[in-house]
Amino acid sequence: MSADKSTDLSKNESIEDDEPDEWDRRIMDTGCHQENLNLQLCHADTGDWRKCLKEMQEFRECWARNRNNERTSTVDNVQQ
C-alpha cells in the first residue's frame, strides 16, 4: 500500500471517529449528555461510583426534568 493510500485511510477513519456513535446519539436525545459525561468522567477519575454522588444526582435531576422516564417507560412496560 502506498503512503498516499495509507494517509487517505487514516483521514477517513478520523472523519468517521468524529461522528457520534449510536450510544452518543441516544444519550444526546435525553438532553442529559453533559450530566452523563460528568458522571462518567467522575467514575473514571475515582474508580468508585460512591464518590460521584453529586454527579449522579445532577444526572437524575436532568433525567426527570427532561421527562425521560415517560419517554422510555414503554420499553419497560412491554407486554409479553
Secondary structure by P-SEA (a helix, b strand, c coil): ccaaaaaaaaaaaaaaaacccaaaaaaaaaccaaaaaaaaaaaaaccccccaaaaaaaaaaaaaaacccccccccccccc
